[in-house]
Amino acid sequence: MLANNHSVVFYDLELLKKPGLVWSPNTCKTRYALNLKNIPYETKWVNFDDIKTVIPAITQSDKRPAVPIIVHNGKSVVDSWHIAHYLEEQFPNKPSLFHGNVATHKFFQTYSEKHINTPIFRLVLLDIHQSVGDQALQDWFRQDRESWMKGNTLEQFAGDANENITKIKTGIAIISAHLKEFPFVTGEQPGWADVALLSHLTFLAALKPEIFKDHVLNDQNLRAYWNRTEYIRNGVASPNL
């Protein structure tokens, strides 16, 4: 989403073999929060290689460099959860992310991360590895990720695809039932819980579109929800709901 006057610069994570693909659930949270609040922003892409130098130069921090990060009025803000709160504070007249109930949104985010995003991550892990860039970058990604996988290789950590699909379907079943009654996770108006869910679903849709189609969009409630929230994902004007 671009505007003539960029009030926010947003750093997103790019797969060099899939340039411009919106895929990372962490950065999607910030992208979709900006879209939902109708805040103009400029996207700057960083890949797994240059993130090591680009982000520390902005944050002036010795912490492990990560995205998402935004820069607004000369201030850098890191981490999607912290960014969401910052956007609420700085743009109070824009649509709210939390609707005065931060705890409920946080609870749903935690649920979605555990029961939806975790099996998706296992399902797409090898696709990410193959898409990060050249062989040297793939080797770095493998070494970096396997260092915290408790002795597992990427292949071992990814596990069985059918088992992961079953866990995803189990995780979204309760959400489907909810969306049969309400247009959004948060009720009549979308909020941070929807941002989290859409970010996790995008993770699957971007990297395993056939599985997303066959095992998520085949549910009529989730298909209607996905279509209903296109304006959040694509950053277009909010329709009258």
N, C-alpha and C positions, 0 to 999 in steps of 0.2 A: 504494500500500500504506500503510495507516494503522494506528496502534496507539494505545492509551490513553496510554502514556508514550513520547513521541517522543525517542529518543536521538540522532537525526540529522535535520537539516533539509536537504532536497535540492531544488535549484533546477533546474527543467526548462524547456525552450524551447517556447513555445506559438505556433501559427499562429492568428491572431485569427479567421480564417474557418473554422478547423477546431478549435474549442476543446476542450481535453482530449485531443486526439489524441497518442498516443505515437508519435513519428516520427523524431526526430533521432538519428542513429547515435552521436554523441558523448555525448549525455545518456543514451541507452539503455545504454551501457556501464556507467555508474554505477548506473542503476536496476537493471539485471540483476545487477550485482555485489552490490548490497545484498540483492536477492531471493535470490540463490544462497547468500549467507552468513546468510540469515534474520535480518537486522538491521532492527529497526523503524525507520521513517522517515516523515517528513511531506513531501509534495510541495508546493512553492510554484512556481507558474507565472510566468514572465516572458516577455514578447513581445519582438520585435526593437526596439521603441521604448523600453520602460522598462528593458531590459537595460542601456542606456547610463547610467542613474542608479542603479538598484537594486544592481547588482553592485559598482561602485566604492565605494559606501557601505559594503558589507560587507567588501571586501578591503582598503580603504584603499590602493589601488595605482593608479598612473597608467598601467599597462599596458592594452592594449585589453581591454575587458570581454568575458568569454566564459563560457559554461556548458559542461559541468556545474561546479557548485560545491556543496560540502556545508559545513554548519556543525555542529560537534560539540564540546561542552564549551567553547563560546566561541571555538573555533578554526575559521577558514575554510580549506578546501583546494580548490584549483582544478586542473582537468585530470583526465580520467578515469584516466590512467595513474598519476598521483601519488595520486589518491584511492584507487585499488586497493591500492597499497602501504600507504597510511595505514590502510585497513580491515584489512589483514592484520596490521599491527602492533597496532592497538587492539583487535581482536577475534580473538585467536589461537585461541580455543576454538571458533570458528565454522568451518564448512566452508572449506577453503583454496581460494584462487583459483589459486595457482601450483604447488601440490603439490611444492614444493622445486625447481622447475625454471623459473625466470623466463625464461631465454633462449629456451626452446622456445616458450613462450606469446607472447613478444615477436615472434619470427620469424613465427609464424602470423598475428598481428595485422597485421604489415607486409604479408604476402602477401595477406590478405583485403582490406586497405585499397586495395592497388594493383589487384588483379585482380577484385575484386567490388564494393567500395564506389565506386571511381572511375567505372566505367560506370553504376552506379546513380545517382550524383550527376548525371551528365550527363542521364540519362533523366528525372529528376524535377525538374530545376532550374527549369523554367518553371512547374511546378505549385507549387513553393515560392513563387516570385515572385508568383503570382496569389493565394496564400493567406495571405501575411504580414499583410495588413490593408487599410486604405484606400489610395486612389491615392497619397497623399503617402508612405506607408510603402513602397508598391511602387516609387515613384520613387527613394526612398533606397536600397532594396535593390539596384535595378539599378545605380545609380551606384557604390555601395560594392563590389559584386561585380565589375563591369566594370573597376574601377580596378586589379585584379590579374589580369585575363584577357588581358593583353598585346595590347590593342587589339580584342579580340573582343567582340561583343555577347553577351548571354545566349543568344540564339538560335544564334549561330555556335558558341559554346562547347558548347552542348547537343549539337550534331552530329546525326547520323542515328540515329533510334531503333532501327532494325533492326540497325545495326552495334553499338550499345550492348548490345542484347539478346544478340547473338552473343558478345560479350566476357564478359557475365555467365555465360552457359551454359558457356563455355570455362573460366572461373574456378572454377565450382562442380563441374565434372566430376570433378576429382581428389578433391575432398572427398566427393562421392557415393560414389566407389569405396572411400574410407576408411571411410565410415559403413556400408558393407555389412558390414564386419568388426567395427567397434566401435560401441557405442551413442552415444559422444560423441567429439568431435574429440580430446579429451585421454585417451580410453580408456574405462575402466569408470566413472569419475566425471567430472562436468563441471567445467570450470575457466575461466580467463580466455580461453583460445582460443575456447571456446564462447560466452562472453559477447560477444566481438568479432564472431563470425560471426552470432549471433542479432541483434545490433544492426544489422549491415549488411543482413541479410534483412528486418528490420522496416522499415528505410528504404524498401525496395521495396514491401513488403506494405501499408504505410500509405498510400503515395501513388500507387502503380500496382497496385492489388490484382488487376486482371485479368491483367496481365503476370506477376505473382508466381504466380498460379494456373496460368497456361498454360505457363510456362517454368521454374518452380522446383518447385511442388508436383506437377507431372506426373511428376517423378522419384520413384520409390517410396522410395528410400533417404532423400531429403531430406524427403519428406512424412512418413515415419515419425519422422525426427529432429525435425521441427517439432512434431509432436504430442507427442513424448516430452519436449520441453523447454517445454511450455506452463506448467508450474509455475514455471520461471525467469522467463518473460516476464510472468506474471500475479501473481507474488509470493504463491503459496499454499504450503502445507506440502509439503516434499519427500516424494515417494512412496518406498516401499521398492524400490530398484533392485538 
